[in-house]
Amino acid sequence: MSRVTLQTIADRVGVSRMTVSNAFSRPDQLSAQMRRTILAAAAELGYVGPDPSARALARGTTGAVGVLLTESVGTAFLDPMAAAFFGAVAEELAPTGMAVVLLPSTGSEGTIPARDIPMDGALVYGCAGDYPAVDWLVKRKLPLVFIDGEPQADASSVHLDERHGSRLGAQHLLDLGHRRIGIFTMNPTATPGWAPDAGLATSNFVARERQAGWVETLADAGVTPVVMQVRDNAEPDVSHGARALVADPDRPTAVLCFSDLMAAALVHAAEDAGLRVPEDLSVVGFDDSPLSRRLRPALTTVHQDFDAKGKAAARALTSAITRSRSGAPPVAEQHRILVDLVVRDSTAPPPPA
């Protein structure tokens, strides 16, 4: 059987070769009916379309964008918040025809996905700007958008209004009457345990922003919190920190947690120690993940809109890619996603003195 080409299809339909080419690469140039007729003829002849590599070379684009992860792809999909974000990104990009490629921070046998995989731009999801894989993306001069990370001078960023969210949580506890308030957070560079200085700096952008909101709000009310720090927002660190917190005889009556995961660990540790939540200990989370609603008591937490964040990130990256293709310089825009406090059953007034 002879090889099927664009000209073969053009002869079958009775149109020009360019019209057939447009059906695959520039569908906006044709009527919907004409494109359906051409694609039906191509399918009948067994033609699957132009070679993607050749088409990318000719157009100067790959038709794909990357999402750089701090962890493995498998680990990322175990996180329901990350999965919701990825889904929103893919949904927003679907009309553009661009595919989403998830990039682990490291590859195997010397491969570096951020260096080696063809893409038109990338979302940097929760990685610090000095992360080695980020450096490769920058060297490639790709359009970038940073998510939940330190804003960069020459790239757009999307992040939550972290400080506002943490202020809402802190004010909620103050309004309930709490004055002995703790903060349970992460600091990758700190020694785990209680920190007497509530303003202790952390290298993690999100943790730093949330802690600033908590400390500022409590300071306005004349309250100085104590801080329980762990190195990572993951097991086993959060369980170790939670158990140490509830074991302290001078523990606070309420705790503001960096995440719902930390809040859940604290609730479980309190129950194991014979404490009641919220009668003996009020707990506030952050994220409003599915875990917050499954927990008993249901968790008071700060709600973030994963769908809005993912779609804002996709739109920002699409805009950056368009500017890059036109030769325009990058524009560093900051997109801030609003948050709300969801009050459930894990908070109550403090126990009697």
Solvent accessible surface area in square Angstrom, and as a share of the most:
residue,aa,sasa,rsa
1,M,209,0.93
2,S,98,0.63
3,R,200,0.73
4,V,26,0.15
5,T,44,0.25
6,L,20,0.10
7,Q,83,0.37
8,T,50,0.29
9,I,0,0.00
10,A,1,0.01
11,D,101,0.52
12,R,125,0.46
13,V,38,0.22
14,G,65,0.63
15,V,39,0.23
16,S,61,0.39
17,R,127,0.46
18,M,123,0.55
19,T,30,0.17
20,V,0,0.00
21,S,26,0.17
22,N,18,0.09
23,A,0,0.00
24,F,36,0.15
25,S,28,0.18
26,R,129,0.47
27,P,58,0.36
28,D,116,0.60
29,Q,92,0.41
30,L,33,0.17
31,S,70,0.45
32,A,68,0.53
33,Q,110,0.49
34,M,65,0.29
35,R,79,0.29
36,R,140,0.51
37,T,55,0.32
38,I,0,0.00
39,L,58,0.29
40,A,62,0.48
41,A,9,0.07
42,A,2,0.02
43,A,73,0.57
44,E,126,0.57
45,L,25,0.13
46,G,58,0.55
47,Y,38,0.14
48,V,148,0.85
49,G,13,0.13
50,P,35,0.22
51,D,84,0.44
52,P,94,0.59
53,S,83,0.54
54,A,57,0.44
55,R,72,0.26
56,A,25,0.20
57,L,156,0.77
58,A,89,0.69
59,R,139,0.51
60,G,66,0.63
61,T,22,0.13
62,T,55,0.32
63,G,29,0.28
64,A,13,0.10
65,V,0,0.00
66,G,0,0.00
67,V,0,0.00
68,L,0,0.00
69,L,4,0.02
70,T,58,0.33
71,E,93,0.42
72,S,58,0.37
73,V,50,0.29
74,G,50,0.48
75,T,58,0.34
76,A,7,0.05
77,F,109,0.45
78,L,149,0.74
79,D,49,0.26
80,P,70,0.44
81,M,41,0.18
82,A,4,0.03
83,A,35,0.27
84,A,47,0.36
85,F,0,0.00
86,F,12,0.05
87,G,40,0.38
88,A,4,0.03
89,V,0,0.00
90,A,47,0.36
91,E,104,0.47
92,E,48,0.22
93,L,2,0.01
94,A,67,0.52
95,P,118,0.74
96,T,68,0.40
97,G,65,0.62
98,M,24,0.11
99,A,57,0.44
100,V,44,0.25
101,V,41,0.24
102,L,35,0.18
103,L,0,0.00
104,P,35,0.22
105,S,22,0.14
106,T,103,0.60
107,G,35,0.34
108,S,78,0.50
109,E,176,0.79
110,G,64,0.62
111,T,68,0.39
112,I,43,0.22
113,P,12,0.08
114,A,0,0.00
115,R,94,0.34
116,D,68,0.35
117,I,53,0.27
118,P,89,0.56
119,M,7,0.03
120,D,18,0.09
121,G,0,0.00
122,A,0,0.00
123,L,0,0.00
124,V,0,0.00
125,Y,39,0.15
126,G,36,0.35
127,C,3,0.02
128,A,52,0.40
129,G,29,0.27
130,D,127,0.66
131,Y,61,0.23
132,P,98,0.62
133,A,3,0.02
134,V,1,0.01
135,D,66,0.34
136,W,77,0.27
137,L,0,0.00
138,V,80,0.46
139,K,120,0.51
140,R,75,0.27
141,K,176,0.74
142,L,29,0.14
143,P,20,0.13
144,L,16,0.08
145,V,0,0.00
146,F,6,0.02
147,I,0,0.00
148,D,28,0.14
149,G,4,0.04
150,E,73,0.33
151,P,43,0.27
152,Q,52,0.23
153,A,104,0.80
154,D,95,0.49
155,A,11,0.09
156,S,9,0.06
157,S,1,0.01
158,V,0,0.00
159,H,4,0.02
160,L,1,0.01
161,D,25,0.13
162,E,3,0.01
163,R,82,0.30
164,H,70,0.31
165,G,0,0.00
166,S,0,0.00
167,R,93,0.34
168,L,53,0.26
169,G,0,0.00
170,A,0,0.00
171,Q,80,0.36
172,H,27,0.12
173,L,0,0.00
174,L,11,0.05
175,D,105,0.54
176,L,48,0.24
177,G,37,0.36
178,H,1,0.00
179,R,131,0.48
180,R,130,0.47
181,I,5,0.02
182,G,0,0.00
183,I,0,0.00
184,F,0,0.00
185,T,1,0.01
186,M,17,0.07
187,N,3,0.01
188,P,55,0.34
189,T,103,0.60
190,A,13,0.10
191,T,109,0.63
192,P,66,0.42
193,G,22,0.21
194,W,83,0.29
195,A,8,0.06
196,P,122,0.77
197,D,84,0.44
198,A,7,0.06
199,G,52,0.50
200,L,70,0.35
201,A,76,0.59
202,T,10,0.06
203,S,71,0.46
204,N,44,0.23
205,F,24,0.10
206,V,15,0.09
207,A,0,0.00
208,R,74,0.27
209,E,27,0.12
210,R,10,0.04
211,Q,9,0.04
212,A,21,0.16
213,G,0,0.00
214,W,4,0.01
215,V,34,0.20
216,E,64,0.29
217,T,14,0.08
218,L,0,0.00
219,A,61,0.47
220,D,133,0.69
221,A,45,0.35
222,G,69,0.66
223,V,10,0.06
224,T,112,0.65
225,P,3,0.02
226,V,62,0.36
227,V,0,0.00
228,M,3,0.01
229,Q,5,0.02
230,V,5,0.03
231,R,123,0.45
232,D,69,0.36
233,N,41,0.21
234,A,34,0.26
235,E,100,0.45
236,P,81,0.51
237,D,40,0.21
238,V,0,0.00
239,S,27,0.17
240,H,101,0.45
241,G,4,0.04
242,A,0,0.00
243,R,124,0.45
244,A,50,0.39
245,L,0,0.00
246,V,9,0.05
247,A,77,0.60
248,D,36,0.19
249,P,118,0.74
250,D,117,0.61
251,R,64,0.23
252,P,7,0.04
253,T,15,0.09
254,A,0,0.00
255,V,0,0.00
256,L,1,0.00
257,C,1,0.01
258,F,15,0.06
259,S,2,0.01
260,D,2,0.01
261,L,64,0.32
262,M,0,0.00
263,A,0,0.00
264,A,5,0.04
265,A,11,0.09
266,L,0,0.00
267,V,0,0.00
268,H,94,0.42
269,A,8,0.06
270,A,0,0.00
271,E,83,0.37
272,D,130,0.67
273,A,59,0.46
274,G,64,0.61
275,L,23,0.12
276,R,142,0.52
277,V,15,0.09
278,P,22,0.14
279,E,82,0.37
280,D,36,0.18
281,L,0,0.00
282,S,0,0.00
283,V,0,0.00
284,V,3,0.01
285,G,1,0.01
286,F,1,0.00
287,D,7,0.04
288,D,9,0.05
289,S,6,0.04
290,P,46,0.29
291,L,45,0.22
292,S,0,0.00
293,R,112,0.41
294,R,161,0.59
295,L,9,0.04
296,R,163,0.60
297,P,28,0.17
298,A,15,0.11
299,L,0,0.00
300,T,0,0.00
301,T,0,0.00
302,V,1,0.01
303,H,65,0.29
304,Q,8,0.04
305,D,56,0.29
306,F,29,0.12
307,D,66,0.34
308,A,36,0.28
309,K,5,0.02
310,G,0,0.00
311,K,46,0.20
312,A,9,0.07
313,A,0,0.00
314,A,0,0.00
315,R,129,0.47
316,A,7,0.06
317,L,0,0.00
318,T,41,0.24
319,S,56,0.36
320,A,25,0.19
321,I,5,0.03
322,T,81,0.47
323,R,76,0.28
324,S,58,0.37
325,R,139,0.51
326,S,87,0.56
327,G,66,0.64
328,A,34,0.26
329,P,93,0.59
330,P,95,0.60
331,V,66,0.38
332,A,49,0.38
333,E,86,0.38
334,Q,109,0.49
335,H,57,0.25
336,R,122,0.45
337,I,20,0.10
338,L,135,0.67
339,V,5,0.03
340,D,91,0.47
341,L,42,0.21
342,V,43,0.24
343,V,85,0.49
344,R,56,0.21
345,D,87,0.45
346,S,0,0.00
347,T,16,0.09
348,A,23,0.18
349,P,82,0.52
350,P,42,0.27
351,P,47,0.29
352,P,134,0.84
353,A,155,1.20
